[in-house]
Amino acid sequence: MPDPADPPDGQPYPGAWADVAELRGFRTTVPKWASLIGWRAEMRRKGWKLLSVATESGEIVAVFGRTRGDLKQREAPA
């Protein structure tokens, strides 16, 4: 019997994740990634967390995410 937590065919993550988080993928060269330290700090300041970094075919592949709860807190008027 398949595990309900396993992603369906052709999807990089379980469908239920879309209900609780927003994900962004970023692909660049290794030298360019090193030069983007300010941009990465700005992403963290805006509530994004760096979830994963991998090297694929000589490029950096990074995944940033934030939960829907984080988004709602940031959108609420102060």
C-alpha positions in Angstrom: 0.0 0.0 0.0 1.5 3.4 -0.9 2.4 5.8 1.8 0.1 8.9 1.6 3.1 11.1 2.5 4.9 10.1 -0.7 4.6 12.6 -3.5 2.5 11.7 -6.5 4.3 10.8 -9.8 5.8 13.9 -11.4 5.5 16.1 -8.4 8.6 17.2 -6.4 6.8 17.2 -3.0 3.6 15.9 -1.5 0.5 17.9 -2.6 -0.4 18.7 1.0 2.7 20.7 1.4 1.2 23.4 -0.9 -1.5 23.9 1.7 1.0 24.8 4.5 4.0 26.3 2.7 5.2 28.4 -0.2 8.4 27.2 -1.9 10.8 28.9 -4.3 13.6 27.2 -6.2 16.7 29.0 -7.4 19.4 27.7 -9.8 22.7 29.4 -10.5 26.4 28.8 -10.9 28.7 28.2 -7.9 30.6 31.6 -8.3 27.3 33.5 -8.7 25.8 31.9 -5.6 28.9 33.0 -3.6 28.3 36.6 -4.8 24.7 36.6 -3.7 25.2 36.7 0.1 23.4 40.1 0.4 20.4 38.7 -1.6 20.3 35.6 0.6 20.3 37.8 3.7 17.4 39.8 2.3 15.4 36.6 1.6 15.9 35.6 5.3 14.8 39.1 6.4 11.6 38.7 4.4 10.8 35.4 6.2 12.2 32.9 3.8 14.2 30.0 5.2 16.9 28.2 3.1 15.7 24.6 3.2 18.1 22.9 0.9 21.2 23.5 -1.2 22.5 20.9 -3.6 25.0 20.8 -6.5 23.6 19.5 -9.8 25.6 19.4 -13.0 28.0 22.1 -11.8 25.2 24.4 -10.6 23.8 25.3 -7.2 20.1 24.4 -6.7 18.6 26.1 -3.6 15.1 25.8 -2.2 13.7 28.5 0.0 10.4 28.2 1.9 8.0 29.8 4.3 4.9 28.6 5.9 1.4 29.9 5.2 1.2 31.0 8.8 4.4 33.1 8.4 2.8 34.7 5.3 -0.4 35.6 7.1 1.5 37.2 10.0 3.5 39.3 7.6 0.4 40.4 5.7 -1.6 41.3 8.8 -1.7 45.1 9.4 0.4 46.2 12.4 
